[in-house]
Amino acid sequence: MSIVLDLGGLGPADLAVGPSALSELMASLHVLAEPEHHPEAAGWAARAAAAGPELHDELSVFAPLWARYRCRLFFPRTLPIAANLDEELSAIAALPAEDFLELVAPGVLGTNALPVPPPGELRAGTAAAEDFVRRCLRRSYARGELARQLVAAPLELRDRLLAALRAADTAFFAEDWSTLRPALEDHAREVRRRVATLPLGAPSAGGTPVALRSPADILTELLPTAARVGPGERVRLDKLQIDEVKVAPRPLVLVPSARVWPHLTVKNEHPSCVVVQYAARGTTPAGQLTLRDLHHRLMALTSPARMELCRHLLGEPITTSELAARLGSTEPQVSRALRTLREAGLVRSTRDGKLVRHRLATDVIQRLGHDVLATVAR
């Protein structure tokens, strides 16, 4: 399953790159709400929770907005990206009721599989609003209650949400953001430098045409699990969704994050821009797997014969011939099994003179559970 972004027609001026304090706050609140997705952030989550224990109940009310389906309210809608959290929260405070409803209602429902009524129909007492609340309630009690409050008094809910976000900023986020922001800004400047490369075919100072990193090239450089798919400027992103998004004529906004991993968030429903929030380099564990790579590793371990082979490879390095003798098998059979395990990254082979010895990649095996979680959660 994947989302394909069609970036055809985009030029350097159509790509905006920069951190967003509001998007990072949302990613941080997601970590606090669903820590099982983020074992790598357990230490930070414990410190943040301890810094604002009185916020727990209030943040839980709004937790559906930063669950797996991230609410569009927390992503940039205008360019340039706001300079700080105060500006972003002030923009939310200025939203009329219908605009707030349009941005928040899909996040309360939390799925693309069910339709959301137009904001003009989401008024207390209307059949559309009552049906919307029922559908949210079927998903969870928390979503149903939040939907009820949204249609009853959207501006009151808006102000209550803003108060909770400001309290979270005071309790733990402001200090965290002061540490995270410089590295994210450095990262964004480097990406903008790449974006500013001369267009394909434009002459350099010496008259030689210069090849441009296209928007698709830049995206695949930034995202380890992204891949070009032809023809044209199309990029496939590993996601638990099936969709193809034509970005132009809207701009593409790239928002680097230190807290979003292992998730990759794509928001394309707003007419202003398409947003991709991704984990900046240096904020993620090494060796992120594509869904296909993960499948190969799991399938390699489904064979009883290969699993038995792994047990022998767990000790000292061993040759193919010795493995064959231990297993009562032929060397070609053992070689085929070793090749499957090696291609999946589960076995490492090293030459020792005329001999080739094999050993289980125990570090890869130890990471496999975390890799499964990270790939599924993406």
N, C-alpha and C positions, 0 to 999 in steps of 0.2 A: 504494500500500500504506500502511496506517496502523493505529494503535491508537486505539480509541475508548474514552475513559473516561466511564462513566456516573456522574455525581456526585450523582444524585438522592438525597435523604434526608440529605445532609450539611449540617450547620450550622456556624457559626463555631467551636464547640468541637471539631469533628471535623477541623479543619485545623491541623496543626502545621508550623511553619516555622522552620528554623534550619540553620546550617552544621554539618557533621560532619567532624571532623578525619580520621577513618578513611576516610570516603568520598572526601575530598579527597586523601588519601595514595594511595588506589587510582587515582584519576583521574591523579595525577602519575606513578604507576608505569606506567600505560597510555601516557602520552606518551613515557616513556623506552623502553618496549618497542616502540612503533609510531610513531616520530617522523614517518614519511611522512604520517600522518594530520594532523599538527599543525605545518605549516611556520611558523605564527605564533609557536610556542613554541620555535623552534630554539635561540635564544640561551639561554633558561632550561635546556633539556634538555642542552645542551653543558656548562653550568656544573654542573648536578646530577650528570651522569655523571662529570665530572672530580673532583667532591668525594667520590665513593665508588666508584672503579674496582674495588676489591676485591669489591664487592657484585654485580658484573655476572653472574657465573656462578650465584650463589645466587638472585638475582631472576629469572633466566631459567628456572630450574626451576619457579617459581610463576607465570610469565607467563600461562599459560592462564587463570588466575583473574581477571586484569584485561584480558583481550582484549575483543573486541567484545561478547561475552556476559559481562556483569559478574557475578561471584560474589555471591550474596545475603548472604554472610557480612559484606561490607563496608558494609552499609547498616543504618540504625537498625531495631531490632526492638522496642524499648521506648520509652515516652515518660515524661518529657521526654527529648529527645535528650541524650546524655552531654555533659558540659561540656568534656572534653578527651580527647586520644588515650589517655592512661594508663587512663582509665575504660573506654574502648571495648576496648582490648586486654585488660584484666583480665576483662571480660565474656566474651571469646573464650576466655581461659585457663580459665575456670570451666565451659565447656561440657562436658557428658558426651559420650562417644564417638558415640552415636547422633545427638545433636543436631548435632554437628560434621559428621558424615557427611551428614545431611539438608541442611545448608546448603551444603556444599562440593561434593558429588558432581555436582549439575547444572552447576556452574561448570567442573568438570574436563571433563565431556562437552561443554559449551559450545554446546548447541542445544536448542530446545524440540521439535524434530522427532522426537527419539528418547526413549523412556521411560527413566526412571531407577528401578531397583528400590528398594523401601522400605529404609531404613537397617538394619533388622533382618536383611535378607537379604544385605547387603554385608559378609560375613565371609569372611576368607581361606579358600579351598578350596571355597566353595559354587559351584554352577553359575551362580547369579545374579551373583556377584562376578566370576567368570571371563568371563562374557558381557559384563559392564560394561567390564572392562579391554579386551577385544577391540574393542568398539565405540569406545572412546576411542582405541585404537591406530590404528584405521582413519581417524580424523580427523587424527591427527598422532602422531609418536613421542613428543613432549613430553607430550601428553595421556595417552597410554598409560602412560608411565613414572610420571606423577603419579598416575594411577588405581591402578596396581599398589601404590605406596607407601601410598595412602590406605586401601585395603582391608586391607593387611597390618598396618598399625599406625597407626590414625587419630590417636591422641593424640600419638604421636611426630611425626607430620607436623604436627599442630597446633602443637606446641612449636617445631618447626623454622621454621614459617611466622612465628610470633610473633617469634622471634629475628631473622629477616630484616627484618620490619617495623620492629622497634626499631632495628636497625642503619641502615635507610634514614632513619628519623627523626633519628638522631644525625648522619648524614652530610650530609643536605641539607634534609630536610623541616621540621624544627623551625624553622629560620631562615626558610624560605619561608612557613610557616604564620603566623609572628608578623607578617609583612607583609600576608598575604592576609586573615587573620581579621577585623581591624577593619572593613574595607569589607563583607565578607560579613555580619557581624553587623548593621551599619547597614542593609543591604539587607533582612535578615530582619525587623528591627524595623519598617521601613516596610511590608512585606507584612503583618505582624501587625496593624498599625494599620488597614489596609484590611479585613482579615478581621473586625475587631472592630466594623465598621459595624452599625448597628441593623438588625434584620430588616425585611423588606418589610412595609409596612403599620403598623409600630410608630409611634406618634405622637412627634414631636419635642417640644421644650419649648413650641412655639407651637401644638401640636395638629395640625400638618400631617403626613400620612404621609410616611415617609422611604423612598426606594427603596434596596434593598440591592444591593451588588455580590455576586452569588451566587458560590459556589465556581467555577462554570464561567466567570464573567466574570473573576474574579481570575486563573485559569489562562491565559486567552487574553490578558490584559494582560501576564503574565509571559513568555509564550513567543511570540515573533514568528511562528513557523510553525504555531501552534495555531489552530483555528477551531471555532466553535460549529456543531454539527449538530443539527437539530431532529428530533423534538420533545424537550422535557425538557432536563435539565441534562447534555448530552452534548458532549464536546470531542474533536475529531479531532486526533491528533498524527502528523506525518510520521515514519514509521519503516519499516524494512525488515521489517515484520511485519504480519500481519492478525489482529486480536484485538479483542474487546470485553470490557471489564473493568467489572464492577459493583463499585464501591468500597465502599459502605455494606454492612454496618454497621461495617466497618473504618474507621479514620481515614485521611486522606490526609496524607502527610508530604512536604513540599516542601524539598528540600535544595539551596540555591544553591551554585554552584561557580565557581571561577576557572580551573580547568584542564580541565573536561569538554568544552568546545566543540571541535569542532562536533557532538559527540554529545549525544543526549538519552536518558537512561536511565530506563526504567520497570520497576520490580520489583513484581510483583503476586502472586508464588507463595506468600508467607508469610502465615499467617492473622492475624498481628499487625497489619499495616498495608500499605497500598500506598505505595510510595516513588517520587517523581519527582525525579531529580537533573538540574538544568538549569543553563545558563550564566547567571550573574547579569548584569544590565545593566551595561555599562561594561567587561565582560571579553571582549566579542565584537566582531569587525569589524562595521561598519555594513552595513545592507541585506541581512540574511539572507533567502534566497529560500525560498519554498515549492517543493515538487516540481513543482507546476503551473507556477509562474513560470519555473523552470528549463527545463521542457519547452517553453514558449512561446519562450524565447530561442534554444534550440537549433533548434527547428523553423523559426524565422524565418530562420536562416542556412543552411537546407538547400536553398533555392531558388537556382539559378545566377543568375537575374535579380536577386534581392535582393542576392546576394553581389557582383555586378558594381556594383550601386548603391552598396554600402558602400565600394567602392574609390574611387569618385568623391567620396564624402562625407568621405573621410579628410583632404582638404586644407582649403582655406578654405570657409566656409559658402557654400551654393549654393542657388539657387531651384529650384522645381519645373520651371519652363519651361526653364531652362538644362539641368537634368538630362535632360529629355525630348529636347532637341536633341542632347545628347551621345550619348544612348543610341539615338537613332533611334526613339523610342517616343512614345506620346501622353501628354499631361499626366494624363488620368484613370488610365491604367495606372501611371504613376509615383506618383501620389497614393495609389493603393491599396497599392503596395509600401511607400511611406513610412509609411503608417498602420500596417501590420503591424509594421514595424521600431520605430516609435515606441511602440506599445502594448507591445512586448516590452522597452522601455527601452533600445534600442540606438541610437536616433537622438533628437537634441534639435532642436526647431524654435523659432526666435525671430523675432519680428516686428521689421522694420526699416522704419518708415514704412508704405508700402502693400505692401511686399514681405515675404514669409516665407522665411527662409533655414534650411537644414537642415545639420546636421553630425553625423558619427558620434560616439557617446559612447565615446571611446577608453578611458576609465577603466573602463567597464562591460565592454568587450571584454577588456581586460587582466585583469580579475578573473574572467573566465568559467571558466578552468581551475580556479582555487581554489574558485569557487562550485560547480562540478560535484563536486569532491572533498568539500567540506563537506556538500553535500546528500546525496550517496551515503553518506557516513560517518555521517550523523545516526542 
